[in-house]
Amino acid sequence: MTLLLCKEKIGMKIRGFGATEDGREANLYTLENKNGMEIALCDYGAHLVSVLVPVGGKEKKDLVLGFDDVSGYVTDGCHFGATIGRNGNRIAEASFELNGSHYQLSANENENNLHSGPDGYEYRYWEVKEAADTYVTFHLVSPDKDQGFPGNFDICVTYTLTDENAIEIHYEGTCDADTVANMTNHTYFNLGGHDSGDILNQTLKLKAEYYSPVIDSKSIPTGEHAAVTGTPMDFTKEKAIGQEINADFEQLIFTGGYDHNYILDKAICGSVELMAVASCKETGIVMEAYTDLPAVQFYAGNFIKDVAGKGGITYGKRNGFCLESQYIPNAINEESEEKPILAKGDTYDTTTVYKFIF
């Protein structure tokens, strides 16, 4: 497909975003819709760098944590705005078996593999395959045995900004061998603005009556689908994120707060449906999140610590939250779970949407 760059059009602008240590220049692509909402995307890591919305006719607020130039993303350990691949979340003991073969991955969190290891897709330049007024398509080829996974994985990620104030993230790819494919977006949202401090008073509702308890602080699920009813894990009704985050509850103690997989109530398997609604009373901003995947990781930013972010702001504990659509963590090693296996020749095709009301 021919690369289309529209530098002069109103809907999309391109500028330099600094250079990585090898001297390669990163570019920032900014899209704006008719309502004045803007998003910025970087070809390094296919990152979502900013989400700006006008609030009450006043100055626009940036609702996501991030950095002022590419150098921050090169060394970022929090995965701000990152496109995660080939597999999001954790794989126990950094290994799995597929079609009778054993695959060993990097153990980058305790003895487990997190977000595909230290050479994740967020630390690579992506080709900009297409860029127009309303969307940018990033393209990456991940070779056979890359990160330890089988097969040559050819993947595109398209970010679209709609006039309904939605960010649609569409993943589409193929592989020449059976492989694991479980990509996600790791944006940290703060509906009060990235510079407004913690998100504890912001509210959340999850379309999930069950969650995945973890064995211990290493955050590998037990395999149980546990009911949220009667526990601090219950977000079936809207409540403040901070209302029970420090409860004397073993699961929250293990992970220092919310950092758990929620199993979504899906009316139709594989359809794009509402998974969460978050809001901030101070700004009046509401975010609806949708996915066609079976689960979502709700992470409350428990381990953000003194990160120098955009505009000279220092981000700290619980200054942003993530809603990472996904297959259940470690599902590749669990017989009873739906496995994130992409068969040779099939198309990996999944969509996540974040829609803003302001």
C-alpha positions, 0 to 999 in steps of 0.5 A, spaced: 500 500 500 502 506 498 504 511 503 499 517 503 502 523 507 497 529 508 501 535 511 497 540 509 490 538 511 487 541 517 485 534 520 492 531 520 499 534 522 506 531 522 512 534 526 519 531 528 519 528 535 526 528 537 531 522 535 533 515 538 540 514 540 542 511 533 540 518 531 533 516 527 528 521 527 521 520 530 515 523 527 509 525 531 502 525 527 496 529 530 489 528 528 484 533 529 476 532 529 470 537 527 469 538 535 476 540 537 479 533 540 486 531 538 490 525 538 497 525 537 501 518 535 508 516 534 512 512 529 516 509 535 512 504 538 506 506 535 505 510 541 498 514 543 502 520 546 496 525 547 489 525 547 486 533 548 479 535 549 476 541 550 473 542 556 467 547 558 469 551 552 476 553 555 483 550 554 484 543 552 486 538 557 491 532 555 488 526 558 493 521 558 500 520 561 506 520 556 513 524 554 514 531 551 519 527 546 521 520 543 527 519 548 522 518 554 519 512 551 525 509 549 527 508 557 520 508 559 518 502 564 511 504 565 509 503 557 505 509 557 501 509 551 504 503 548 502 498 543 504 491 546 506 485 542 506 480 540 503 478 547 500 482 552 500 481 560 504 475 563 506 468 561 508 464 567 515 461 567 516 465 560 514 459 556 509 455 553 508 449 548 504 449 542 503 444 537 508 439 541 514 444 541 516 448 547 518 456 546 522 459 551 521 467 552 525 472 556 523 472 563 523 480 565 518 480 571 520 475 576 521 468 572 515 470 568 514 474 561 511 480 561 508 484 555 513 479 551 519 481 554 524 487 554 524 487 546 517 489 546 514 492 540 513 499 543 521 499 543 521 499 535 520 504 529 514 502 525 513 504 518 507 509 517 503 505 511 498 510 511 496 517 514 490 521 512 485 526 515 482 521 520 487 515 521 494 513 521 496 506 520 503 503 523 506 497 520 511 492 523 514 485 521 516 481 527 520 475 524 520 468 526 523 467 533 522 474 535 521 475 542 521 467 542 515 466 538 514 462 532 512 465 525 513 471 521 508 476 524 506 481 519 501 486 523 498 493 522 495 497 527 490 503 525 488 509 530 482 512 527 479 519 530 472 519 529 467 525 529 464 522 535 470 523 539 472 516 539 479 513 538 478 506 534 484 502 535 484 496 530 489 490 529 490 486 523 495 481 521 497 474 519 503 469 520 506 464 516 506 459 522 501 458 528 503 463 533 501 467 540 497 473 538 494 477 544 496 485 543 493 491 547 494 498 548 497 500 554 495 508 555 494 511 562 488 515 562 487 521 567 480 524 566 482 530 570 488 531 565 495 528 565 497 533 570 492 533 575 494 528 580 491 521 582 485 518 579 482 515 586 476 520 585 474 518 578 469 513 577 469 506 574 464 501 572 466 495 568 461 490 565 464 484 568 461 479 574 467 475 574 475 476 575 481 472 575 484 472 582 492 471 582 496 466 585 501 471 589 504 478 588 507 475 581 500 476 578 499 469 575 492 467 575 490 461 579 485 459 573 479 461 577 473 465 575 471 468 581 465 472 582 466 480 584 460 480 588 461 482 595 468 484 594 472 490 593 473 487 586 466 489 584 465 495 579 459 492 576 456 499 579 459 505 578 464 507 584 470 511 585 477 507 583 479 509 590 473 507 594 476 500 596 483 500 593 486 500 600 482 494 603 484 489 607 483 484 601 488 479 599 488 480 592 489 487 593 495 486 597 498 482 592 498 487 587 498 493 591 491 495 588 487 494 582 492 490 577 487 484 575 484 481 569 476 482 569 472 477 564 467 481 560 460 479 560 459 478 552 452 478 549 455 476 542 462 473 542 467 476 538 463 483 537 465 490 539 461 491 546 462 496 551 467 493 557 467 500 561 465 507 563 470 511 567 468 519 569 471 525 572 466 529 576 471 535 576 472 536 568 465 532 567 469 528 562 466 521 561 470 515 557 467 509 554 471 503 552 469 497 548 472 491 545 471 484 542 476 481 546 474 476 552 477 480 558 480 487 560 486 488 565 484 494 570 491 497 572 490 503 577 497 505 576 500 502 583 507 502 581 508 509 577 514 512 581 517 519 580 516 519 572 518 525 569 513 526 564 510 531 559 510 539 561 515 538 567 510 534 571 512 528 575 507 522 575 507 518 581 503 512 584 496 512 581 496 518 577 493 514 571 489 508 570 489 503 564 484 498 561 487 493 557 483 489 552 486 482 552 485 474 552 486 472 560 493 472 562 497 466 561 491 463 557 496 459 553 498 455 558 491 454 561 487 448 558 480 451 560 481 458 557 480 461 550 487 461 548 490 467 544 493 462 538 493 465 531 493 459 526 497 459 520 494 463 514 488 466 519 487 473 520 488 477 527 483 482 527 481 485 533 478 492 535 478 496 541 475 503 542 475 509 547 470 514 546 470 521 550 464 525 552 465 532 554 
